[in-house]
Amino acid sequence: MGTTDDYSTGRVLENIRKALHVFDSTEGSLNNNEQAVRIQKKIQEFEPRILSFPEATIYIRKAALLIHTFSFS
């Protein structure tokens, strides 16, 4: 599992990019493997996506609520 430092420095995104490159550059050998295809889909879920300002606001508010909830648990 990645650390806060891994996320804040971009290491997580870089490693995801590298993993996806392996899947994209392999000539078919991984595409025919059911387990490899499942792993690839899981990795793709972590690809960054551009959020609108309202979407970002919602995520930030939810995160703040979670932090507040767990800090009192």
N, CA, C, O and CB atoms as a CASP TS submission, in Angstrom:
PFRMAT TS
TARGET T0000
AUTHOR 0000-0000-0000
METHOD Language model
MODEL 1
PARENT N/A
ATOM      1  N   MET     1       0.843  -1.173   0.000  1.00  0.00           N
ATOM      2  CA  MET     1       0.000   0.000   0.000  1.00  0.00           C
ATOM      3  C   MET     1       0.888   1.236   0.000  1.00  0.00           C
ATOM      4  O   MET     1       1.900   1.292   0.699  1.00  0.00           O
ATOM      5  CB  MET     1      -0.959  -0.002   1.214  1.00  0.00           C
ATOM      6  N   GLY     2       0.497   2.212  -0.786  1.00  0.00           N
ATOM      7  CA  GLY     2       1.281   3.424  -0.884  1.00  0.00           C
ATOM      8  C   GLY     2       1.190   4.280   0.368  1.00  0.00           C
ATOM      9  O   GLY     2       0.182   4.274   1.075  1.00  0.00           O
ATOM     10  N   THR     3       2.257   5.010   0.625  1.00  0.00           N
ATOM     11  CA  THR     3       2.277   5.928   1.762  1.00  0.00           C
ATOM     12  C   THR     3       1.814   7.307   1.295  1.00  0.00           C
ATOM     13  O   THR     3       1.658   7.546   0.098  1.00  0.00           O
ATOM     14  CB  THR     3       3.702   6.005   2.396  1.00  0.00           C
ATOM     15  N   THR     4       1.601   8.196   2.239  1.00  0.00           N
ATOM     16  CA  THR     4       1.236   9.566   1.901  1.00  0.00           C
ATOM     17  C   THR     4       2.323  10.191   1.037  1.00  0.00           C
ATOM     18  O   THR     4       2.035  10.922   0.089  1.00  0.00           O
ATOM     19  CB  THR     4       1.008  10.404   3.178  1.00  0.00           C
ATOM     20  N   ASP     5       3.567   9.896   1.374  1.00  0.00           N
ATOM     21  CA  ASP     5       4.695  10.414   0.597  1.00  0.00           C
ATOM     22  C   ASP     5       4.651   9.894  -0.843  1.00  0.00           C
ATOM     23  O   ASP     5       4.930  10.639  -1.782  1.00  0.00           O
ATOM     24  CB  ASP     5       6.030  10.023   1.262  1.00  0.00           C
ATOM     25  N   ASP     6       4.303   8.624  -1.015  1.00  0.00           N
ATOM     26  CA  ASP     6       4.203   8.057  -2.366  1.00  0.00           C
ATOM     27  C   ASP     6       3.171   8.794  -3.211  1.00  0.00           C
ATOM     28  O   ASP     6       3.380   9.032  -4.401  1.00  0.00           O
ATOM     29  CB  ASP     6       3.845   6.575  -2.292  1.00  0.00           C
ATOM     30  N   TYR     7       2.060   9.150  -2.582  1.00  0.00           N
ATOM     31  CA  TYR     7       1.019   9.875  -3.305  1.00  0.00           C
ATOM     32  C   TYR     7       1.411  11.328  -3.563  1.00  0.00           C
ATOM     33  O   TYR     7       1.220  11.838  -4.667  1.00  0.00           O
ATOM     34  CB  TYR     7      -0.288   9.823  -2.530  1.00  0.00           C
ATOM     35  N   SER     8       1.954  11.987  -2.554  1.00  0.00           N
ATOM     36  CA  SER     8       2.251  13.416  -2.697  1.00  0.00           C
ATOM     37  C   SER     8       3.414  13.678  -3.653  1.00  0.00           C
ATOM     38  O   SER     8       3.481  14.744  -4.265  1.00  0.00           O
ATOM     39  CB  SER     8       2.565  14.017  -1.338  1.00  0.00           C
ATOM     40  N   THR     9       4.324  12.724  -3.787  1.00  0.00           N
ATOM     41  CA  THR     9       5.456  12.924  -4.699  1.00  0.00           C
ATOM     42  C   THR     9       5.168  12.432  -6.110  1.00  0.00           C
ATOM     43  O   THR     9       5.962  12.667  -7.021  1.00  0.00           O
ATOM     44  CB  THR     9       6.681  12.218  -4.163  1.00  0.00           C
ATOM     45  N   GLY    10       4.054  11.760  -6.300  1.00  0.00           N
ATOM     46  CA  GLY    10       3.705  11.265  -7.629  1.00  0.00           C
ATOM     47  C   GLY    10       4.224   9.873  -7.926  1.00  0.00           C
ATOM     48  O   GLY    10       4.043   9.374  -9.037  1.00  0.00           O
ATOM     49  N   ARG    11       4.868   9.229  -6.952  1.00  0.00           N
ATOM     50  CA  ARG    11       5.396   7.871  -7.179  1.00  0.00           C
ATOM     51  C   ARG    11       4.294   6.882  -7.546  1.00  0.00           C
ATOM     52  O   ARG    11       4.496   6.005  -8.386  1.00  0.00           O
ATOM     53  CB  ARG    11       6.130   7.375  -5.932  1.00  0.00           C
ATOM     54  N   VAL    12       3.135   7.023  -6.921  1.00  0.00           N
ATOM     55  CA  VAL    12       2.035   6.100  -7.206  1.00  0.00           C
ATOM     56  C   VAL    12       1.623   6.217  -8.671  1.00  0.00           C
ATOM     57  O   VAL    12       1.479   5.209  -9.362  1.00  0.00           O
ATOM     58  CB  VAL    12       0.826   6.382  -6.280  1.00  0.00           C
ATOM     59  N   LEU    13       1.435   7.441  -9.138  1.00  0.00           N
ATOM     60  CA  LEU    13       1.045   7.632 -10.540  1.00  0.00           C
ATOM     61  C   LEU    13       2.123   7.138 -11.494  1.00  0.00           C
ATOM     62  O   LEU    13       1.813   6.550 -12.530  1.00  0.00           O
ATOM     63  CB  LEU    13       0.752   9.106 -10.813  1.00  0.00           C
ATOM     64  N   GLU    14       3.364   7.367 -11.157  1.00  0.00           N
ATOM     65  CA  GLU    14       4.465   6.905 -12.007  1.00  0.00           C
ATOM     66  C   GLU    14       4.479   5.379 -12.092  1.00  0.00           C
ATOM     67  O   GLU    14       4.674   4.820 -13.171  1.00  0.00           O
ATOM     68  CB  GLU    14       5.816   7.421 -11.469  1.00  0.00           C
ATOM     69  N   ASN    15       4.276   4.711 -10.972  1.00  0.00           N
ATOM     70  CA  ASN    15       4.259   3.247 -10.975  1.00  0.00           C
ATOM     71  C   ASN    15       3.053   2.696 -11.733  1.00  0.00           C
ATOM     72  O   ASN    15       3.155   1.666 -12.400  1.00  0.00           O
ATOM     73  CB  ASN    15       4.256   2.719  -9.542  1.00  0.00           C
ATOM     74  N   ILE    16       1.928   3.369 -11.635  1.00  0.00           N
ATOM     75  CA  ILE    16       0.755   2.960 -12.412  1.00  0.00           C
ATOM     76  C   ILE    16       1.049   3.109 -13.896  1.00  0.00           C
ATOM     77  O   ILE    16       0.738   2.226 -14.694  1.00  0.00           O
ATOM     78  CB  ILE    16      -0.492   3.795 -12.018  1.00  0.00           C
ATOM     79  N   ARG    17       1.655   4.242 -14.258  1.00  0.00           N
ATOM     80  CA  ARG    17       2.006   4.482 -15.662  1.00  0.00           C
ATOM     81  C   ARG    17       2.943   3.386 -16.176  1.00  0.00           C
ATOM     82  O   ARG    17       2.778   2.898 -17.294  1.00  0.00           O
ATOM     83  CB  ARG    17       2.667   5.872 -15.828  1.00  0.00           C
ATOM     84  N   LYS    18       3.926   3.000 -15.357  1.00  0.00           N
ATOM     85  CA  LYS    18       4.865   1.946 -15.758  1.00  0.00           C
ATOM     86  C   LYS    18       4.152   0.608 -15.918  1.00  0.00           C
ATOM     87  O   LYS    18       4.401  -0.120 -16.878  1.00  0.00           O
ATOM     88  CB  LYS    18       5.998   1.817 -14.729  1.00  0.00           C
ATOM     89  N   ALA    19       3.269   0.287 -14.981  1.00  0.00           N
ATOM     90  CA  ALA    19       2.544  -0.987 -15.051  1.00  0.00           C
ATOM     91  C   ALA    19       1.662  -1.040 -16.295  1.00  0.00           C
ATOM     92  O   ALA    19       1.614  -2.063 -16.979  1.00  0.00           O
ATOM     93  CB  ALA    19       1.687  -1.192 -13.786  1.00  0.00           C
ATOM     94  N   LEU    20       0.972   0.045 -16.589  1.00  0.00           N
ATOM     95  CA  LEU    20       0.125   0.070 -17.784  1.00  0.00           C
ATOM     96  C   LEU    20       0.958  -0.020 -19.051  1.00  0.00           C
ATOM     97  O   LEU    20       0.530  -0.610 -20.043  1.00  0.00           O
ATOM     98  CB  LEU    20      -0.725   1.339 -17.811  1.00  0.00           C
ATOM     99  N   HIS    21       2.152   0.567 -19.016  1.00  0.00           N
ATOM    100  CA  HIS    21       3.040   0.472 -20.175  1.00  0.00           C
ATOM    101  C   HIS    21       3.419  -0.987 -20.452  1.00  0.00           C
ATOM    102  O   HIS    21       3.496  -1.403 -21.608  1.00  0.00           O
ATOM    103  CB  HIS    21       4.310   1.319 -19.951  1.00  0.00           C
ATOM    104  N   VAL    22       3.653  -1.754 -19.395  1.00  0.00           N
ATOM    105  CA  VAL    22       3.982  -3.176 -19.557  1.00  0.00           C
ATOM    106  C   VAL    22       2.828  -3.896 -20.245  1.00  0.00           C
ATOM    107  O   VAL    22       3.047  -4.686 -21.163  1.00  0.00           O
ATOM    108  CB  VAL    22       4.292  -3.837 -18.183  1.00  0.00           C
ATOM    109  N   PHE    23       1.607  -3.626 -19.808  1.00  0.00           N
ATOM    110  CA  PHE    23       0.447  -4.269 -20.416  1.00  0.00           C
ATOM    111  C   PHE    23       0.280  -3.833 -21.871  1.00  0.00           C
ATOM    112  O   PHE    23      -0.045  -4.654 -22.729  1.00  0.00           O
ATOM    113  CB  PHE    23      -0.821  -3.943 -19.617  1.00  0.00           C
ATOM    114  N   ASP    24       0.499  -2.562 -22.150  1.00  0.00           N
ATOM    115  CA  ASP    24       0.323  -2.053 -23.509  1.00  0.00           C
ATOM    116  C   ASP    24       1.416  -2.509 -24.457  1.00  0.00           C
ATOM    117  O   ASP    24       1.160  -2.697 -25.647  1.00  0.00           O
ATOM    118  CB  ASP    24       0.274  -0.553 -23.490  1.00  0.00           C
ATOM    119  N   SER    25       2.642  -2.693 -23.949  1.00  0.00           N
ATOM    120  CA  SER    25       3.765  -3.019 -24.829  1.00  0.00           C
ATOM    121  C   SER    25       3.943  -4.510 -25.055  1.00  0.00           C
ATOM    122  O   SER    25       4.635  -4.905 -25.993  1.00  0.00           O
ATOM    123  CB  SER    25       5.029  -2.454 -24.264  1.00  0.00           C
ATOM    124  N   THR    26       3.346  -5.341 -24.230  1.00  0.00           N
ATOM    125  CA  THR    26       3.481  -6.784 -24.408  1.00  0.00           C
ATOM    126  C   THR    26       2.625  -7.206 -25.590  1.00  0.00           C
ATOM    127  O   THR    26       1.449  -6.853 -25.679  1.00  0.00           O
ATOM    128  CB  THR    26       3.071  -7.558 -23.118  1.00  0.00           C
ATOM    129  N   GLU    27       3.220  -7.953 -26.480  1.00  0.00           N
ATOM    130  CA  GLU    27       2.541  -8.305 -27.724  1.00  0.00           C
ATOM    131  C   GLU    27       1.551  -9.444 -27.536  1.00  0.00           C
ATOM    132  O   GLU    27       1.817 -10.578 -27.935  1.00  0.00           O
ATOM    133  CB  GLU    27       3.555  -8.682 -28.779  1.00  0.00           C
ATOM    134  N   GLY    28       0.425  -9.145 -26.937  1.00  0.00           N
ATOM    135  CA  GLY    28      -0.653 -10.112 -26.858  1.00  0.00           C
ATOM    136  C   GLY    28      -0.554 -11.151 -25.779  1.00  0.00           C
ATOM    137  O   GLY    28      -1.570 -11.751 -25.426  1.00  0.00           O
ATOM    138  N   SER    29       0.624 -11.399 -25.230  1.00  0.00           N
ATOM    139  CA  SER    29       0.768 -12.491 -24.271  1.00  0.00           C
ATOM    140  C   SER    29      -0.042 -12.241 -23.004  1.00  0.00           C
ATOM    141  O   SER    29      -0.579 -13.187 -22.428  1.00  0.00           O
ATOM    142  CB  SER    29       2.235 -12.688 -23.917  1.00  0.00           C
ATOM    143  N   LEU    30      -0.141 -11.002 -22.559  1.00  0.00           N
ATOM    144  CA  LEU    30      -0.923 -10.700 -21.359  1.00  0.00           C
ATOM    145  C   LEU    30      -2.399 -10.521 -21.667  1.00  0.00           C
ATOM    146  O   LEU    30      -3.240 -10.762 -20.801  1.00  0.00           O
ATOM    147  CB  LEU    30      -0.389  -9.454 -20.689  1.00  0.00           C
ATOM    148  N   ASN    31      -2.727 -10.106 -22.874  1.00  0.00           N
ATOM    149  CA  ASN    31      -4.128  -9.881 -23.232  1.00  0.00           C
ATOM    150  C   ASN    31      -4.935 -11.169 -23.268  1.00  0.00           C
ATOM    151  O   ASN    31      -6.153 -11.136 -23.088  1.00  0.00           O
ATOM    152  CB  ASN    31      -4.213  -9.195 -24.573  1.00  0.00           C
ATOM    153  N   ASN    32      -4.290 -12.284 -23.495  1.00  0.00           N
ATOM    154  CA  ASN    32      -4.989 -13.558 -23.549  1.00  0.00           C
ATOM    155  C   ASN    32      -5.064 -14.229 -22.181  1.00  0.00           C
ATOM    156  O   ASN    32      -5.695 -15.277 -22.042  1.00  0.00           O
ATOM    157  CB  ASN    32      -4.308 -14.478 -24.537  1.00  0.00           C
ATOM    158  N   ASN    33      -4.442 -13.652 -21.194  1.00  0.00           N
ATOM    159  CA  ASN    33      -4.400 -14.216 -19.852  1.00  0.00           C
ATOM    160  C   ASN    33      -5.490 -13.553 -19.007  1.00  0.00           C
ATOM    161  O   ASN    33      -5.451 -12.346 -18.767  1.00  0.00           O
ATOM    162  CB  ASN    33      -2.992 -14.022 -19.204  1.00  0.00           C
ATOM    163  N   GLU    34      -6.459 -14.351 -18.561  1.00  0.00           N
ATOM    164  CA  GLU    34      -7.604 -13.813 -17.825  1.00  0.00           C
ATOM    165  C   GLU    34      -7.182 -13.075 -16.555  1.00  0.00           C
ATOM    166  O   GLU    34      -7.723 -12.016 -16.236  1.00  0.00           O
ATOM    167  CB  GLU    34      -8.564 -14.936 -17.469  1.00  0.00           C
ATOM    168  N   GLN    35      -6.233 -13.629 -15.848  1.00  0.00           N
ATOM    169  CA  GLN    35      -5.771 -13.000 -14.610  1.00  0.00           C
ATOM    170  C   GLN    35      -5.072 -11.671 -14.910  1.00  0.00           C
ATOM    171  O   GLN    35      -5.260 -10.695 -14.184  1.00  0.00           O
ATOM    172  CB  GLN    35      -4.819 -13.946 -13.846  1.00  0.00           C
ATOM    173  N   ALA    36      -4.281 -11.630 -15.956  1.00  0.00           N
ATOM    174  CA  ALA    36      -3.586 -10.396 -16.329  1.00  0.00           C
ATOM    175  C   ALA    36      -4.580  -9.309 -16.727  1.00  0.00           C
ATOM    176  O   ALA    36      -4.377  -8.136 -16.414  1.00  0.00           O
ATOM    177  CB  ALA    36      -2.604 -10.660 -17.479  1.00  0.00           C
ATOM    178  N   VAL    37      -5.644  -9.692 -17.411  1.00  0.00           N
ATOM    179  CA  VAL    37      -6.663  -8.722 -17.811  1.00  0.00           C
ATOM    180  C   VAL    37      -7.353  -8.146 -16.577  1.00  0.00           C
ATOM    181  O   VAL    37      -7.627  -6.947 -16.528  1.00  0.00           O
ATOM    182  CB  VAL    37      -7.699  -9.376 -18.752  1.00  0.00           C
ATOM    183  N   ARG    38      -7.636  -8.986 -15.580  1.00  0.00           N
ATOM    184  CA  ARG    38      -8.248  -8.488 -14.329  1.00  0.00           C
ATOM    185  C   ARG    38      -7.307  -7.527 -13.616  1.00  0.00           C
ATOM    186  O   ARG    38      -7.745  -6.496 -13.105  1.00  0.00           O
ATOM    187  CB  ARG    38      -8.610  -9.665 -13.388  1.00  0.00           C
ATOM    188  N   ILE    39      -6.030  -7.851 -13.576  1.00  0.00           N
ATOM    189  CA  ILE    39      -5.040  -6.978 -12.930  1.00  0.00           C
ATOM    190  C   ILE    39      -4.965  -5.644 -13.679  1.00  0.00           C
ATOM    191  O   ILE    39      -4.911  -4.579 -13.064  1.00  0.00           O
ATOM    192  CB  ILE    39      -3.636  -7.664 -12.890  1.00  0.00           C
ATOM    193  N   GLN    40      -4.962  -5.714 -14.987  1.00  0.00           N
ATOM    194  CA  GLN    40      -4.896  -4.487 -15.779  1.00  0.00           C
ATOM    195  C   GLN    40      -6.096  -3.582 -15.488  1.00  0.00           C
ATOM    196  O   GLN    40      -5.934  -2.369 -15.355  1.00  0.00           O
ATOM    197  CB  GLN    40      -4.835  -4.821 -17.279  1.00  0.00           C
ATOM    198  N   LYS    41      -7.277  -4.146 -15.390  1.00  0.00           N
ATOM    199  CA  LYS    41      -8.470  -3.348 -15.089  1.00  0.00           C
ATOM    200  C   LYS    41      -8.367  -2.700 -13.715  1.00  0.00           C
ATOM    201  O   LYS    41      -8.764  -1.548 -13.537  1.00  0.00           O
ATOM    202  CB  LYS    41      -9.729  -4.219 -15.162  1.00  0.00           C
ATOM    203  N   LYS    42      -7.834  -3.439 -12.743  1.00  0.00           N
ATOM    204  CA  LYS    42      -7.663  -2.882 -11.392  1.00  0.00           C
ATOM    205  C   LYS    42      -6.677  -1.708 -11.417  1.00  0.00           C
ATOM    206  O   LYS    42      -6.901  -0.689 -10.763  1.00  0.00           O
ATOM    207  CB  LYS    42      -7.167  -3.980 -10.410  1.00  0.00           C
ATOM    208  N   ILE    43      -5.599  -1.856 -12.166  1.00  0.00           N
ATOM    209  CA  ILE    43      -4.595  -0.792 -12.260  1.00  0.00           C
ATOM    210  C   ILE    43      -5.192   0.431 -12.947  1.00  0.00           C
ATOM    211  O   ILE    43      -4.936   1.559 -12.525  1.00  0.00           O
ATOM    212  CB  ILE    43      -3.344  -1.283 -13.027  1.00  0.00           C
ATOM    213  N   GLN    44      -5.980   0.226 -13.995  1.00  0.00           N
ATOM    214  CA  GLN    44      -6.555   1.335 -14.742  1.00  0.00           C
ATOM    215  C   GLN    44      -7.491   2.177 -13.874  1.00  0.00           C
ATOM    216  O   GLN    44      -7.679   3.363 -14.142  1.00  0.00           O
ATOM    217  CB  GLN    44      -7.303   0.811 -15.957  1.00  0.00           C
ATOM    218  N   GLU    45      -8.076   1.579 -12.842  1.00  0.00           N
ATOM    219  CA  GLU    45      -8.947   2.336 -11.947  1.00  0.00           C
ATOM    220  C   GLU    45      -8.188   3.452 -11.230  1.00  0.00           C
ATOM    221  O   GLU    45      -8.799   4.418 -10.772  1.00  0.00           O
ATOM    222  CB  GLU    45      -9.586   1.401 -10.925  1.00  0.00           C
ATOM    223  N   PHE    46      -6.874   3.331 -11.128  1.00  0.00           N
ATOM    224  CA  PHE    46      -6.062   4.327 -10.436  1.00  0.00           C
ATOM    225  C   PHE    46      -5.513   5.404 -11.355  1.00  0.00           C
ATOM    226  O   PHE    46      -4.835   6.324 -10.897  1.00  0.00           O
ATOM    227  CB  PHE    46      -4.928   3.654  -9.736  1.00  0.00           C
ATOM    228  N   GLU    47      -5.797   5.303 -12.643  1.00  0.00           N
ATOM    229  CA  GLU    47      -5.334   6.337 -13.555  1.00  0.00           C
ATOM    230  C   GLU    47      -5.963   7.677 -13.161  1.00  0.00           C
ATOM    231  O   GLU    47      -7.137   7.732 -12.795  1.00  0.00           O
ATOM    232  CB  GLU    47      -5.680   5.973 -15.027  1.00  0.00           C
ATOM    233  N   PRO    48      -5.189   8.740 -13.237  1.00  0.00           N
ATOM    234  CA  PRO    48      -5.753  10.043 -12.871  1.00  0.00           C
ATOM    235  C   PRO    48      -6.833  10.464 -13.861  1.00  0.00           C
ATOM    236  O   PRO    48      -6.791  10.115 -15.040  1.00  0.00           O
ATOM    237  CB  PRO    48      -4.648  11.110 -12.808  1.00  0.00           C
ATOM    238  N   ARG    49      -7.784  11.211 -13.359  1.00  0.00           N
ATOM    239  CA  ARG    49      -8.801  11.765 -14.246  1.00  0.00           C
ATOM    240  C   ARG    49      -9.022  13.218 -13.865  1.00  0.00           C
ATOM    241  O   ARG    49      -8.833  13.608 -12.713  1.00  0.00           O
ATOM    242  CB  ARG    49     -10.133  10.953 -14.167  1.00  0.00           C
ATOM    243  N   ILE    50      -9.415  13.994 -14.825  1.00  0.00           N
ATOM    244  CA  ILE    50      -9.627  15.413 -14.603  1.00  0.00           C
ATOM    245  C   ILE    50     -11.038  15.607 -14.053  1.00  0.00           C
ATOM    246  O   ILE    50     -12.018  15.128 -14.624  1.00  0.00           O
ATOM    247  CB  ILE    50      -9.415  16.228 -15.917  1.00  0.00           C
ATOM    248  N   LEU    51     -11.114  16.317 -12.938  1.00  0.00           N
ATOM    249  CA  LEU    51     -12.395  16.596 -12.307  1.00  0.00           C
ATOM    250  C   LEU    51     -12.787  18.046 -12.541  1.00  0.00           C
ATOM    251  O   LEU    51     -11.941  18.934 -12.645  1.00  0.00           O
ATOM    252  CB  LEU    51     -12.340  16.290 -10.803  1.00  0.00           C
ATOM    253  N   SER    52     -14.075  18.253 -12.620  1.00  0.00           N
ATOM    254  CA  SER    52     -14.551  19.634 -12.656  1.00  0.00           C
ATOM    255  C   SER    52     -14.431  20.200 -11.243  1.00  0.00           C
ATOM    256  O   SER    52     -14.255  19.446 -10.286  1.00  0.00           O
ATOM    257  CB  SER    52     -16.036  19.723 -13.186  1.00  0.00           C
ATOM    258  N   PHE    53     -14.522  21.496 -11.111  1.00  0.00           N
ATOM    259  CA  PHE    53     -14.430  22.119  -9.798  1.00  0.00           C
ATOM    260  C   PHE    53     -15.521  21.592  -8.856  1.00  0.00           C
ATOM    261  O   PHE    53     -15.218  21.271  -7.707  1.00  0.00           O
ATOM    262  CB  PHE    53     -14.534  23.642  -9.929  1.00  0.00           C
ATOM    263  N   PRO    54     -16.783  21.493  -9.306  1.00  0.00           N
ATOM    264  CA  PRO    54     -17.820  20.958  -8.416  1.00  0.00           C
ATOM    265  C   PRO    54     -17.554  19.508  -7.987  1.00  0.00           C
ATOM    266  O   PRO    54     -17.806  19.148  -6.837  1.00  0.00           O
ATOM    267  CB  PRO    54     -19.171  21.040  -9.099  1.00  0.00           C
ATOM    268  N   GLU    55     -17.044  18.673  -8.910  1.00  0.00           N
ATOM    269  CA  GLU    55     -16.715  17.299  -8.540  1.00  0.00           C
ATOM    270  C   GLU    55     -15.602  17.259  -7.503  1.00  0.00           C
ATOM    271  O   GLU    55     -15.682  16.511  -6.529  1.00  0.00           O
ATOM    272  CB  GLU    55     -16.307  16.499  -9.775  1.00  0.00           C
ATOM    273  N   ALA    56     -14.573  18.056  -7.710  1.00  0.00           N
ATOM    274  CA  ALA    56     -13.455  18.102  -6.769  1.00  0.00           C
ATOM    275  C   ALA    56     -13.936  18.554  -5.393  1.00  0.00           C
ATOM    276  O   ALA    56     -13.505  18.021  -4.370  1.00  0.00           O
ATOM    277  CB  ALA    56     -12.349  19.046  -7.286  1.00  0.00           C
ATOM    278  N   THR    57     -14.818  19.523  -5.377  1.00  0.00           N
ATOM    279  CA  THR    57     -15.362  20.016  -4.112  1.00  0.00           C
ATOM    280  C   THR    57     -16.077  18.902  -3.357  1.00  0.00           C
ATOM    281  O   THR    57     -15.911  18.763  -2.145  1.00  0.00           O
ATOM    282  CB  THR    57     -16.323  21.186  -4.361  1.00  0.00           C
ATOM    283  N   ILE    58     -16.863  18.117  -4.065  1.00  0.00           N
ATOM    284  CA  ILE    58     -17.590  17.002  -3.432  1.00  0.00           C
ATOM    285  C   ILE    58     -16.610  16.006  -2.823  1.00  0.00           C
ATOM    286  O   ILE    58     -16.783  15.586  -1.679  1.00  0.00           O
ATOM    287  CB  ILE    58     -18.505  16.289  -4.462  1.00  0.00           C
ATOM    288  N   TYR    59     -15.571  15.621  -3.586  1.00  0.00           N
ATOM    289  CA  TYR    59     -14.587  14.658  -3.074  1.00  0.00           C
ATOM    290  C   TYR    59     -13.846  15.206  -1.856  1.00  0.00           C
ATOM    291  O   TYR    59     -13.604  14.478  -0.893  1.00  0.00           O
ATOM    292  CB  TYR    59     -13.581  14.293  -4.171  1.00  0.00           C
ATOM    293  N   ILE    60     -13.493  16.470  -1.899  1.00  0.00           N
ATOM    294  CA  ILE    60     -12.763  17.078  -0.778  1.00  0.00           C
ATOM    295  C   ILE    60     -13.644  17.111   0.466  1.00  0.00           C
ATOM    296  O   ILE    60     -13.179  16.824   1.569  1.00  0.00           O
ATOM    297  CB  ILE    60     -12.292  18.511  -1.139  1.00  0.00           C
ATOM    298  N   ARG    61     -14.901  17.456   0.290  1.00  0.00           N
ATOM    299  CA  ARG    61     -15.815  17.490   1.439  1.00  0.00           C
ATOM    300  C   ARG    61     -16.023  16.102   2.022  1.00  0.00           C
ATOM    301  O   ARG    61     -16.066  15.939   3.241  1.00  0.00           O
ATOM    302  CB  ARG    61     -17.164  18.089   1.033  1.00  0.00           C
ATOM    303  N   LYS    62     -16.153  15.102   1.159  1.00  0.00           N
ATOM    304  CA  LYS    62     -16.314  13.722   1.648  1.00  0.00           C
ATOM    305  C   LYS    62     -15.068  13.271   2.400  1.00  0.00           C
ATOM    306  O   LYS    62     -15.169  12.620   3.440  1.00  0.00           O
ATOM    307  CB  LYS    62     -16.602  12.756   0.473  1.00  0.00           C
ATOM    308  N   ALA    63     -13.901  13.615   1.881  1.00  0.00           N
ATOM    309  CA  ALA    63     -12.648  13.240   2.549  1.00  0.00           C
ATOM    310  C   ALA    63     -12.541  13.920   3.904  1.00  0.00           C
ATOM    311  O   ALA    63     -12.129  13.302   4.886  1.00  0.00           O
ATOM    312  CB  ALA    63     -11.433  13.608   1.676  1.00  0.00           C
ATOM    313  N   ALA    64     -12.910  15.185   3.955  1.00  0.00           N
ATOM    314  CA  ALA    64     -12.857  15.914   5.227  1.00  0.00           C
ATOM    315  C   ALA    64     -13.811  15.288   6.236  1.00  0.00           C
ATOM    316  O   ALA    64     -13.485  15.184   7.418  1.00  0.00           O
ATOM    317  CB  ALA    64     -13.204  17.406   5.018  1.00  0.00           C
ATOM    318  N   LEU    65     -14.983  14.872   5.775  1.00  0.00           N
ATOM    319  CA  LEU    65     -15.948  14.226   6.655  1.00  0.00           C
ATOM    320  C   LEU    65     -15.403  12.898   7.181  1.00  0.00           C
ATOM    321  O   LEU    65     -15.578  12.577   8.356  1.00  0.00           O
ATOM    322  CB  LEU    65     -17.273  14.001   5.919  1.00  0.00           C
ATOM    323  N   LEU    66     -14.743  12.125   6.312  1.00  0.00           N
ATOM    324  CA  LEU    66     -14.156  10.854   6.740  1.00  0.00           C
ATOM    325  C   LEU    66     -13.042  11.072   7.771  1.00  0.00           C
ATOM    326  O   LEU    66     -12.949  10.350   8.764  1.00  0.00           O
ATOM    327  CB  LEU    66     -13.607  10.088   5.527  1.00  0.00           C
ATOM    328  N   ILE    67     -12.218  12.060   7.521  1.00  0.00           N
ATOM    329  CA  ILE    67     -11.131  12.354   8.462  1.00  0.00           C
ATOM    330  C   ILE    67     -11.717  12.740   9.819  1.00  0.00           C
ATOM    331  O   ILE    67     -11.251  12.284  10.863  1.00  0.00           O
ATOM    332  CB  ILE    67     -10.219  13.492   7.919  1.00  0.00           C
ATOM    333  N   HIS    68     -12.730  13.574   9.785  1.00  0.00           N
ATOM    334  CA  HIS    68     -13.377  14.010  11.023  1.00  0.00           C
ATOM    335  C   HIS    68     -14.016  12.817  11.740  1.00  0.00           C
ATOM    336  O   HIS    68     -13.913  12.700  12.961  1.00  0.00           O
ATOM    337  CB  HIS    68     -14.442  15.095  10.725  1.00  0.00           C
ATOM    338  N   THR    69     -14.671  11.938  10.989  1.00  0.00           N
ATOM    339  CA  THR    69     -15.338  10.771  11.571  1.00  0.00           C
ATOM    340  C   THR    69     -14.342   9.825  12.216  1.00  0.00           C
ATOM    341  O   THR    69     -14.563   9.362  13.335  1.00  0.00           O
ATOM    342  CB  THR    69     -16.138  10.031  10.506  1.00  0.00           C
ATOM    343  N   PHE    70     -13.247   9.531  11.525  1.00  0.00           N
ATOM    344  CA  PHE    70     -12.271   8.567  12.060  1.00  0.00           C
ATOM    345  C   PHE    70     -11.397   9.150  13.158  1.00  0.00           C
ATOM    346  O   PHE    70     -10.847   8.403  13.968  1.00  0.00           O
ATOM    347  CB  PHE    70     -11.391   8.056  10.948  1.00  0.00           C
ATOM    348  N   SER    71     -11.259  10.457  13.201  1.00  0.00           N
ATOM    349  CA  SER    71     -10.431  11.044  14.248  1.00  0.00           C
ATOM    350  C   SER    71     -11.113  10.975  15.613  1.00  0.00           C
ATOM    351  O   SER    71     -10.457  11.109  16.646  1.00  0.00           O
ATOM    352  CB  SER    71     -10.100  12.490  13.905  1.00  0.00           C
ATOM    353  N   PHE    72     -12.417  10.768  15.615  1.00  0.00           N
ATOM    354  CA  PHE    72     -13.157  10.659  16.880  1.00  0.00           C
ATOM    355  C   PHE    72     -13.560   9.235  17.199  1.00  0.00           C
ATOM    356  O   PHE    72     -14.272   8.999  18.175  1.00  0.00           O
ATOM    357  CB  PHE    72     -14.389  11.526  16.838  1.00  0.00           C
ATOM    358  N   SER    73     -13.122   8.288  16.398  1.00  0.00           N
ATOM    359  CA  SER    73     -13.485   6.876  16.640  1.00  0.00           C
ATOM    360  C   SER    73     -12.661   6.249  17.722  1.00  0.00           C
ATOM    361  O   SER    73     -12.847   5.074  18.038  1.00  0.00           O
ATOM    362  CB  SER    73     -13.336   6.068  15.381  1.00  0.00           C
TER
END
